[in-house]
Amino acid sequence: MTRAADLAVLEVSEGVSPKEIRQKYKTLARRDHPDKGGSKEAFQRLSDAYERLSWPRDDSNTSEVYDDQSSARDSYSDDDQ
């Protein structure tokens, strides 16, 4: 996934602060959690997006972090099917 896609999953825009990302994640997690009537898939997408957006990074390796994590998750997902 791209950063833009992760921001869309969390329903936030570019330039959002880490604190705002965390607050939005908590709000959406309550809504999408399977124990609260949400789907497991939606909650997993939300959690994955939050994890990638929360990853400690500097601007020099942002795309590298997304490439590495996306590749790892893609290969993991392919193994499950």
Stockholm file with secondary structure:
# STOCKHOLM 1.0

chainA/1-81         MTRAADLAVLEVSEGVSPKEIRQKYKTLARRDHPDKGGSKEAFQRLSDAYERLSWPRDDSNTSEVYDDQSSARDSYSDDDQ
#=GR chainA/1-81 SS CCHHHHHHHTTCCTTCCHHHHHHHHHHHHHHHCGGGTCCHHHHHHHHHHHHHHHSCCCGGGHHHHHHHHHHHHHHHHHHHC
#=GC SS_cons        CCHHHHHHHTTCCTTCCHHHHHHHHHHHHHHHCGGGTCCHHHHHHHHHHHHHHHSCCCGGGHHHHHHHHHHHHHHHHHHHC
//
